[in-house]
Structure formats: C-alpha cells, structure tokens
C-alpha cells in the first residue's frame, strides 16, 4: 500500500493481502513473532558501527528522477502508520543510514526496499506527493560496509505484485542424510532409465519421472552440516529444531527450501511454520555458543526485540551476513 498526499491530506489506497497462517489455527503466544519497525535499533547499531570503523560518510546513490518528478527522498524508516507486508524484514546494513527492508522472493532472490517519497511536478509545481516502499539495491563498498542505491521508479512498489518465497521443509544434509539421498536418488534414476528403455523397445509412451521426495537436490559436493549438541530435533515435527537461548526461551529453526536446490535453516514458530519471504538464518552465528544458555539466565531485552543473523544476496551477487530483528509477541495471532 502507498499513500497519495494532495493539498495536505492523506488518501489511503487499500490492497488485498492474504494473511500468513490464516488457515493454520491458533498459535501459542510463546511461538509467535513479528518484524517490528524500530528506528532505535537503526540508531544504536549505526552508533556501534561508527565507533568500530573509521569509514567516510555513508554512500547513498539517488538515480536521476524520471520526467516531471522530484528526486526520491528516502526516509530514515517507515512511519508506524504505513502499511507494511508481513514478510518485510528490517535489515541492518553498516554504512547505510536508513532502514532497509528485505525479503526472499519466489526466485530465491533477496529483494530490498526503502521507504521514501517523491513529488509529481507540473511546471515545477508539486501536484501530489507519493510515499511508500521503493525498490532499492545494496552493494558492498569494499571496506566491510554497504552502499545503497535507490530506484528511480516514480511509483512505490505494489505489494500485490510481489511474490515472496514459500518454503518446503526438507532433511538437514548431515553426512548420513547426504549419503542416503545419493544412494536412493541413483536407485530411482536407474529404475526410471530402465522403464524408459523398456517403453522405447515396446513402442509405448515414455513414463513420467517420479518427483523425488528428498528435496533439496543433494550431491557429492553438498556441504555437510554438523549440528551442535545444544540444537535438538523436535520429534513430533520433521526437520524442526530448537535450542534454549541465553534468556531461557526456546528458539525454533526449521530446515527448508524454496526452490528445491538451495536450502537452509529459517526462523520458525513452535509448530514448524515459516513466514513466507523469510531470510535464511546464518547458523555460523546463530548456532554459536554465545547464543545458547549456559547457567543462569540473562535478563530479556527491555524492548523485547531479538537480533537474528541472516544471509542475504546483495545486488552484486555476493552473500552477506547481516542482522534482522524480530519480536516475540505476547498475544497469539
């Protein structure tokens, strides 16, 4: 949704969105989570980054505006009143002074958004101001920080046109799982090839290949994952895992794939449900001993906000480990 502002008035434009989990019944309050808007998170992390680095001023590129439009004005963050899709996740990019939102789309690509406004002009007079989420690109700056490039498109994106990824749970590629998968896949391929040869010999229609249930596709080069002892499987739900964090709360992660090839752990609720468009968890940081409870519990964050290390694909193609944030809700959806 975006808003048009004419002569000082805001005109809401409504979009039909299907809420995630709408057909899944109630969820226990301890298992729910959302992605909050919080300028405070941006300011705090920006201050930490500034203290730890000696980099020049942040680089933000605003492309030349289209005809009869002003240059894009990026906002520090989206206003609380703005409509925001559930799958937009605030991501902290060092060196970028604005809140960048991201999600994984149906092509398993990371999509970036910033909140901004732009004026429509006629003879240099402002006719109306459009505000909402605009497409953006993020690149590495070569010094460990990032560059933001805003799209010159004159209109905010329409969430109705977006296609966030939908995830399918699948086995964690442990050493035994990869070996077993390869054996079974080769066996299935042999059977299929024999069936094709038999059909060709008899002049019969060729059989359809049977979809393989062991997604994602694994091979001898698949990286093997070894889970730390603190990460336990939830026995009643396949491919769902949990650990107890430093606050004494259970954190859930489910192994899944969106395209049948790339797979990983994703933030999940206690029933194994992954929000559409989620970003892949960086388990090298999330499954670190500093994340696990060891001894006395640590007091919960005062703002109730948790940091989560995730992996994103930058607009230049590189993979980067950054942080998003989420809040465990007190009330079930």
Secondary structure per residue as TSV (DSSP state, phi and psi in degrees):
chain	resnum	aa	ss	phi	psi
A	1	X	-	360.0	140.5
A	2	X	-	-132.1	165.4
A	3	X	E	-116.6	140.8
A	4	X	E	-104.8	132.8
A	5	X	E	-113.9	115.0
A	6	X	E	-118.2	125.6
A	7	X	T	49.8	37.4
A	8	X	T	89.5	-3.7
A	9	X	E	-105.6	148.0
A	10	X	E	-100.5	129.1
A	11	X	E	-112.0	112.4
A	12	X	E	-74.0	141.3
A	13	X	-	-117.0	117.2
A	14	X	-	-93.3	142.2
A	15	X	-	-124.4	141.7
A	16	X	-	-82.8	121.1
A	17	X	-	-125.7	140.6
A	18	X	-	-92.3	117.5
A	19	X	-	-68.4	138.5
A	20	X	T	-66.9	145.8
A	21	X	T	73.3	9.4
A	22	X	T	-62.4	-26.9
A	23	X	T	-107.2	13.8
A	24	X	S	-100.7	1.9
A	25	X	-	77.9	-171.7
A	26	X	-	-74.8	153.7
A	27	X	-	-121.1	137.4
A	28	X	-	-59.1	141.7
A	29	X	G	-58.3	-34.4
A	30	X	G	-70.4	-13.6
A	31	X	G	-103.1	-7.6
A	32	X	-	-87.0	159.8
A	33	X	E	-156.6	157.1
A	34	X	E	-142.5	170.5
A	35	X	-	-105.8	101.8
A	36	X	-	-78.0	155.8
A	37	X	-	-89.0	127.6
A	38	X	-	-154.7	100.8
A	39	X	H	-62.8	-31.8
A	40	X	H	-57.3	-39.1
A	41	X	H	-61.7	-42.1
A	42	X	H	-64.0	-45.3
A	43	X	H	-65.5	-44.8
A	44	X	H	-62.2	-47.8
A	45	X	H	-68.6	-34.6
A	46	X	H	-64.1	-38.2
A	47	X	H	-65.2	-41.8
A	48	X	H	-62.6	-44.7
A	49	X	H	-61.6	-42.4
A	50	X	H	-63.0	-35.7
A	51	X	H	-72.4	-28.0
A	52	X	H	-94.1	-7.2
A	53	X	-	-131.2	164.0
A	54	X	-	-125.8	51.0
A	55	X	-	-89.3	159.8
A	56	X	-	-71.8	-173.4
A	57	X	S	-58.7	147.2
A	58	X	-	-56.7	146.3
A	59	X	-	-102.2	116.0
A	60	X	E	-126.9	120.0
A	61	X	E	-102.9	121.5
A	62	X	E	-107.2	115.6
A	63	X	-	-68.0	161.5
A	64	X	-	-58.7	133.4
A	65	X	-	-69.1	157.0
A	66	X	-	-74.6	168.6
A	67	X	T	-58.6	139.4
A	68	X	T	63.6	29.2
A	69	X	B	-136.7	148.0
A	70	X	-	-78.5	165.4
A	71	X	-	-61.1	150.1
A	72	X	-	-67.0	135.6
A	73	X	E	-110.3	103.7
A	74	X	E	-76.7	136.7
A	75	X	-	-95.6	152.5
A	76	X	S	-55.2	-41.6
A	77	X	S	-157.6	165.8
A	78	X	-	-72.7	139.7
A	79	X	-	-65.2	152.4
A	80	X	T	-59.4	-28.7
A	81	X	T	-77.6	-10.9
A	82	X	S	-73.2	143.7
A	83	X	-	-72.2	132.1
A	84	X	-	-134.3	124.3
A	85	X	-	-58.7	148.2
A	86	X	T	-61.5	-26.4
A	87	X	T	-87.3	-3.9
A	88	X	-	-72.3	123.9
A	89	X	E	-118.1	123.9
A	90	X	E	-67.5	129.3
A	91	X	E	-121.8	137.0
A	92	X	E	-94.6	112.5
A	93	X	-	-108.9	116.1
A	94	X	T	-59.2	132.8
A	95	X	T	95.8	-11.2
A	96	X	-	-106.6	117.8
A	97	X	-	-83.3	10.5
A	98	X	S	-119.7	160.1
A	99	X	-	-80.2	118.4
A	100	X	E	-101.7	132.0
A	101	X	E	-104.6	148.9
A	102	X	E	-143.7	155.9
A	103	X	E	-155.8	164.3
A	104	X	E	-95.8	126.8
A	105	X	B	-92.8	-178.8
A	106	X	T	-65.1	-19.5
A	107	X	T	-91.5	11.1
A	108	X	S	64.0	33.1
A	109	X	-	-109.8	142.9
A	110	X	E	-79.8	126.8
A	111	X	E	-108.9	136.0
A	112	X	E	-114.0	144.0
A	113	X	E	-138.0	146.5
A	114	X	E	-130.9	152.8
A	115	X	E	-91.0	131.3
A	116	X	E	-153.3	175.5
A	117	X	E	-139.4	154.9
A	118	X	E	-147.0	144.2
A	119	X	E	-96.8	138.1
A	120	X	E	-90.0	130.8
A	121	X	E	-116.1	151.9
A	122	X	E	-143.3	113.9
A	123	X	T	55.0	42.4
A	124	X	T	68.1	8.8
A	125	X	E	-100.9	141.2
A	126	X	E	-76.6	119.3
A	127	X	E	-86.4	-47.0
A	128	X	E	-159.5	161.4
A	129	X	E	-115.5	125.6
A	130	X	E	-99.8	137.1
A	131	X	E	-139.0	148.2
A	132	X	E	163.0	-160.9
A	133	X	E	-89.4	132.1
A	134	X	E	-116.3	152.3
A	135	X	E	-66.8	146.5
A	136	X	E	-147.0	164.1
A	137	X	E	-125.5	149.1
A	138	X	E	-128.4	130.1
A	139	X	E	-127.9	152.9
A	140	X	E	-73.4	147.3
A	141	X	-	-96.1	-0.7
A	142	X	S	88.6	-6.8
A	143	X	S	-120.5	20.4
A	144	X	S	90.6	-1.9
A	145	X	S	-115.2	-168.1
A	146	X	E	-134.8	156.7
A	147	X	E	-114.8	134.0
A	148	X	E	-104.2	130.6
A	149	X	E	-122.9	118.9
A	150	X	E	-87.2	145.5
A	151	X	-	-72.1	145.3
A	152	X	-	-85.9	0.2
A	153	X	-	-52.9	136.6
A	154	X	S	-80.2	-10.1
A	155	X	S	-122.7	144.9
A	156	X	-	-63.1	157.4
A	157	X	-	-68.9	152.3
A	158	X	-	-103.5	112.1
A	159	X	G	-55.9	-24.1
A	160	X	G	-65.5	-20.6
A	161	X	G	-92.9	-3.2
A	162	X	-	-88.6	149.4
A	163	X	-	-129.9	84.2
A	164	X	B	-66.1	150.2
A	165	X	-	-64.4	145.7
A	166	X	-	-113.0	132.2
A	167	X	-	-104.5	144.8
A	168	X	E	-116.9	120.3
A	169	X	E	-58.7	146.8
A	170	X	-	-152.9	165.4
A	171	X	-	-66.9	143.5
A	172	X	-	-68.7	130.9
A	173	X	-	-76.1	70.4
A	174	X	-	-73.5	170.6
A	175	X	H	-58.4	-45.5
A	176	X	H	-66.6	-39.2
A	177	X	H	-65.4	-41.8
A	178	X	H	-64.5	-45.2
A	179	X	H	-61.6	-44.2
A	180	X	H	-65.1	-42.4
A	181	X	H	-60.8	-46.5
A	182	X	H	-62.2	-42.9
A	183	X	H	-60.5	-49.5
A	184	X	H	-65.9	-37.3
A	185	X	H	-65.3	-42.2
A	186	X	H	-64.8	-39.5
A	187	X	H	-63.1	-44.2
A	188	X	H	-64.5	-39.2
A	189	X	H	-65.3	-40.1
A	190	X	H	-62.6	-43.8
A	191	X	H	-63.4	-41.0
A	192	X	H	-66.5	-43.1
A	193	X	H	-62.7	-36.6
A	194	X	H	-67.5	-39.2
A	195	X	H	-65.7	-37.9
A	196	X	H	-65.6	-44.5
A	197	X	H	-61.9	-40.5
A	198	X	H	-65.5	-41.9
A	199	X	H	-65.7	-40.9
A	200	X	H	-64.2	-40.1
A	201	X	H	-65.0	-36.7
A	202	X	H	-89.7	-4.7
A	203	X	T	73.3	24.7
A	204	X	-	-95.7	161.4
A	205	X	-	-58.6	142.8
A	206	X	-	-70.2	141.1
A	207	X	-	-71.6	151.4
A	208	X	-	-79.5	137.8
A	209	X	-	-64.5	139.3
A	210	X	-	-81.0	128.6
A	211	X	-	-58.4	135.9
A	212	X	-	-86.9	129.4
A	213	X	S	-81.8	-6.4
A	214	X	S	-91.6	31.4
A	215	X	-	-56.0	151.3
A	216	X	S	-77.7	172.0
A	217	X	-	-67.6	124.8
A	218	X	-	-115.9	154.6
A	219	X	-	-151.6	-174.8
A	220	X	T	-61.9	-20.6
A	221	X	T	-93.9	0.3
A	222	X	S	-64.8	126.1
A	223	X	-	-61.8	132.3
A	224	X	-	-87.6	135.9
A	225	X	-	-103.6	128.8
A	226	X	-	-111.7	117.6
A	227	X	-	-85.0	137.2
A	228	X	-	-65.9	157.3
A	229	X	T	-61.8	-24.6
A	230	X	T	-73.5	-17.2
A	231	X	-	-92.2	114.4
A	232	X	E	-110.7	149.2
A	233	X	E	-80.8	141.3
A	234	X	-	-85.5	109.8
A	235	X	T	-64.2	-32.2
A	236	X	T	-82.8	-9.4
A	237	X	S	-131.4	123.9
A	238	X	T	-64.8	139.0
A	239	X	T	64.7	18.4
A	240	X	E	-106.4	134.4
A	241	X	E	-130.9	159.3
A	242	X	E	-147.5	161.1
A	243	X	E	-146.5	161.2
A	244	X	E	-95.1	121.0
A	245	X	B	-81.3	-179.4
A	246	X	T	-65.6	-16.8
A	247	X	T	-90.3	-2.1
A	248	X	S	87.4	8.8
A	249	X	-	-96.7	151.7
A	250	X	E	-83.3	128.9
A	251	X	E	-107.0	131.1
A	252	X	E	-109.3	136.8
A	253	X	E	-135.1	136.5
A	254	X	E	-121.3	139.0
A	255	X	E	-85.6	129.8
A	256	X	E	-157.9	171.9
A	257	X	E	-138.9	149.7
A	258	X	S	-104.6	-22.9
A	259	X	S	-127.0	2.0
A	260	X	S	85.8	-3.3
A	261	X	S	-123.0	-55.2
A	262	X	-	-88.7	135.2
A	263	X	E	-142.1	166.2
A	264	X	E	176.0	-177.6
A	265	X	E	-88.5	142.7
A	266	X	E	-132.5	150.5
A	267	X	E	-59.0	132.7
A	268	X	B	-137.9	161.8
A	269	X	-	-89.5	-180.0
A	270	X	T	-69.1	-9.0
A	271	X	T	-101.7	5.9
A	272	X	-	86.3	12.6
A	273	X	-	-88.3	130.2
A	274	X	B	-107.0	131.9
A	275	X	-	-68.1	135.7
A	276	X	T	-54.7	142.5
A	277	X	T	79.6	6.7
A	278	X	-	-61.3	154.2
A	279	X	-	-93.6	144.4
A	280	X	E	-67.1	136.2
A	281	X	E	-74.8	137.2
A	282	X	-	-85.7	96.5
A	283	X	H	-71.9	-17.6
A	284	X	H	-64.3	-26.3
A	285	X	H	-101.4	-37.5
A	286	X	H	-72.2	-39.5
A	287	X	T	-93.0	38.4
A	288	X	S	-95.0	152.5
A	289	X	G	-60.5	-25.0
A	290	X	G	-70.8	-15.3
A	291	X	G	-85.4	-21.6
A	292	X	B	-91.8	150.1
A	293	X	-	-73.4	133.7
A	294	X	-	-142.0	96.2
A	295	X	S	93.6	-136.7
A	296	X	S	-69.2	141.7
A	297	X	-	-68.6	149.6
A	298	X	-	-93.7	140.2
A	299	X	-	-57.3	142.8
A	300	X	-	-64.8	153.5
A	301	X	-	-58.6	139.2
A	302	X	T	-61.6	-34.7
A	303	X	T	-87.9	-0.4
A	304	X	-	71.2	15.8
A	305	X	E	-103.0	133.3
A	306	X	E	-108.0	140.8
A	307	X	E	-92.4	140.9
A	308	X	E	-133.6	121.1
A	309	X	E	-74.5	128.7
A	310	X	E	-132.8	162.1
A	311	X	E	-107.4	130.7
A	312	X	E	-126.0	152.7
A	313	X	E	-97.5	115.4
A	314	X	-	-68.5	164.3
A	315	X	T	-64.5	-19.1
A	316	X	T	-90.1	-2.3
A	317	X	S	102.4	-15.8
A	318	X	-	-74.9	155.2
A	319	X	E	-96.1	134.6
A	320	X	E	-127.6	144.2
A	321	X	E	-99.0	118.6
A	322	X	E	-134.9	-178.5
A	323	X	E	-115.5	137.2
A	324	X	E	-112.0	178.8
A	325	X	E	-134.8	154.0
A	326	X	E	-151.4	160.8
A	327	X	E	-124.8	133.9
A	328	X	E	-81.7	123.3
A	329	X	-	-80.9	150.9
A	330	X	S	-85.2	-23.5
A	331	X	S	-113.1	137.4
A	332	X	-	-67.7	153.0
A	333	X	-	-70.6	360.0
